[in-house]
Amino acid sequence: MAGVGILDTVQNLVAAEEFVRFLLSARAQQYFASETNEYPLIEGIEINPLLTPLADIKTPAIDLSDLADLQGTLEMLQDTGAFK
């Protein structure tokens, strides 16, 4: 899961909060890890053994303040090999 949030324009805050709680539950996180091979957001969830452990993923050294320009960002990601 990439992330979740609640907009300030939500019409039913209680339902939105309940949905977020569900998405962060062990049941939902195990589904995402097992069925869509995503990294879980909570501890104690088994991941697909074919996934690289997060600690082993090499990230490019990028100054995030340089990402304001879309074309420049694309070129920088291509130069680092993070994006083709």
N, C-alpha and C positions, 0 to 999 in steps of 0.2 A: 504494500500500500504506500502510495506516495505521500499521503497526508490527508487530513480532514480538517474542516473548520466550519464555523457557523457564521453566516452573514448577519450583519446587524439589521437587515431588512426581513429576517425570518418571520413568518406569520405564526408559527407554532414552536416557540422556544423549547417547551417541555419535550415535544416529539423529536426535535432536532437533537437535543442533548441525549435523549434515550438512544437515538440512532448512533450517535458518536460513541456512546458507552458500549453499544453492541459491537460496533466495528472494532473496538479495542478489547473486546472480550477474548478469552482463550479460545472459545469455539470458533469465532470468526477469524481470528488470527491463524489458527491451525488450518482452516479452510484455505485462506489465501496462500499460506506456505505450501500446503499439499497440492492444491489444485491449480494454482497459477504461478507457483515457484517464486513467490515474493519473499523478501526478508521480513520476518515478523517485527512488530514494534514493541512487543513485550517479551520478557524473559520466559523461558520454560517451554517454548514452542519448537518442535522438531522441524528442521528444514530439510529439503531435498539434499541428499549427500553429494549430488553432482554440482551443487552451488558452491562457489568459492566462499570461504568464510570471510565475513566483512573485514576482519583484521588483516587478511591477506591481499585485499584489493589495493592496488597501487593507484593513487590519485595524482593527477598532474599538479604541479605547483603553479597555481593561478591566483593572481591578486583579484579578488572578487570585485574590487572597485573598477577594474578594467572591463567589466561585462556590460556596461551601459550601452554600447554600440552593438546592435544586432549583427551586422556584417563582420565587424571586428571580432565579436565573440565567436561566430562561426569559424572564421579563419584561425583564431587562436586554438579552438578545440580541434580543428583539423590538423594544425601544426603539431599539437601534442599527441595526436593519435587517438584522442578520446572520442572523436566523431569523424566519420568519413563522408 
